[in-house]
Amino acid sequence: MKKQARNTILGIVTLTISILFSLVLGEIYLRLTSPPEAEKTIVPDKYYMNQPYLRRVFYPKFMSGIHDASRVSINSDGIRGSEMGEGAYRILCIGGSTAICLYLDDTETWPHLLMQKLNQKHAPVWVGNAGKDGSNTWGHVLQVKHLLPQIRPDLVIVLCGINDLWTYLSRTAEIG
């Protein structure tokens, strides 16, 4: 019986060492084949986009027409854009990927450009970008319920329809 227990323990130890050795070899391989520069070309994860004070820089080399770094800044309220100014007219933009403009620099998104244009004529105006990739009308409704009490905007702009259309067309194709 002692010999069988000893063989079992020896097998477990051998298996554990083999697994650890394989993990170390895998880590070395990944570090050699994926240098740190590759991290700059990753696709941004839509789920972290509402983290307050988030600052990220992306290099979306695979997107045609986008050549420079894209800086993404999330303010203290979890909204893409600058902090709300005191006494500013508040506009909140809600939508999917066409609202968040994830692959564009903060200064190139349409909500930011809208804020710039409005501030040239009607200062002070704040425009916050609460877009989320893949969001549909149901998601927009939930965002409005959550964000209205928090932000208390004077105006809400909702850019919707694209993801709803995709969902509709996908379901129609499945039925047909």
N, C-alpha and C positions, 0 to 999 in steps of 0.2 A: 504494500500500500504506500509506503514511503517513496518508493521509486516512481510510482505513478504520479503522486503529488509533486515530486521533484520535476518530473518531465512536463507536467502541466505548467508549473511556474516557469520553467525554462522556455516553454513554448510562448507563454504570455510575454516574457521579457524579450524574447527574440522578435515577436510580432511588434511590440512597442518600439524597439530600436529600429526595426525596418521601416515602420511608419514615420518616425521622426527623421530618419535618414532621407526618405523619399520627400518629405516636406522641405527639408533643407535644400536638397537638390532642385526641387521645383522652384523654390524662392530664388536661388542663384540663377537658374535659367531665365526666370521672368525678369529679374533685374538686368541681366545682360541683353535680353531681347527687347525690353521695354524701358529705355532710358528715361530719366526724369522729364526730358523735353516732351515726351509723348503725353504726359499728363495735361499739358496745355491744350491739347486738341480734343479732349473728351467732350462728349455731348453733356451739357448741363443737366443735372437731375432736377426735374420740375418739383419734386417734393420738398426740397430745401428752400425754395424761393421765398417763402414767407418768414424766414428767420430774421428777426430784427437785427439791424446793424451789419447784415451780410455784405461783404465786398468780395467780388470775384472778377477775374479777368480770364476771358476765353479767347482762343485763337481758332475760330471755326474755318479751317482751311478747306473743308469739303463743301462749303457753301459758295456757290458761284455769285459773284458780285460783291462779296464781303472779303476784304483783304486785310483789314487792320484788326487789332485787338478789340474785343468787345468788353467794356467795363459794365458790370451789373452791380448796382447799389440798392440795397433795401434799407428803408428808413426804420425808425424806432417802432412804427406801427405795423411793420411787416409789408409795407407797400413800396413798390419800386419807384424811386424818385427821391426828391429832396424832402427835408422835414417841412411840416406845415408851418407857415409863418403866422404870427398873431394877426388877427384881423383880416386875413386874406380870404377872398372868395374861394370856396373849396369846390373843386370838381373832381369826382372820382370816376375813373375809367375801369370798366369791368368787361371781360371777354376771354377769349381763348388765346391761341398763339399769335393771332393777328393783333391782339391788344398788348400782350407782354413784350413782343418783339425781342425775344430772348437773344437772338444772334446779333442784334444791333447794340451799339454803345448807348449808354444812358442818354447822351445828348442827341442821338439820332432817332429815337423812338417818336412815334406820332404824338403821344401824350406830352412828352417834353417839348416838342416843337409847337404844339398847341399852347402850352403854358408860356413859352417865349413870345409867341405872337400876341397873345392876350395881354401879357405884361407890358408890351410896347404901347398899348392903347388904354388899358384898364387896370393898371397896377393897384393893389397887389392881387395876383391870382395864383393859386396853387392847384396843380393838376397831379393827382396821384394815379399810378398805374397798378391796378390790382388784377391784371390778366393772369390766366393760368393755362399752360399748354393742355390741350385736350378737353378743356371745360366745355360743357354744353349748357343749354338754357336752365336745366335743373340745377346745375352747379352755380350758375349766375344768381339764381333766386336765393340759394343758400348763402352765397357771398354777400348779397345785399342785406339779408336778415342779420348776418354777423357784423358787417362793416358799418351799416348806417348808424347804430348807436355809438360805435367807437369813433368814427371819423366825423360824423354829422355834416355830410357834404351839403352844399347849396344846390348842386346839380350832379346827376349821375348819368354817364354816357355808357350805354351797353352796346358792345359790338358783338353780336351773336349770329348764329345761323350756320356757320361753316361746319362745325362738328355735329350739329343736329342734322344737317343735310347728309353728312357722311353716314351717320347712324341710320337714317331713313333709307338711304340707298343700299346700305349693307343688309338691312332687314328685308327690303323688297327683293333683293337678289336671292336671299335665302328662301323666301316664300315661292318665288317664281321659278 
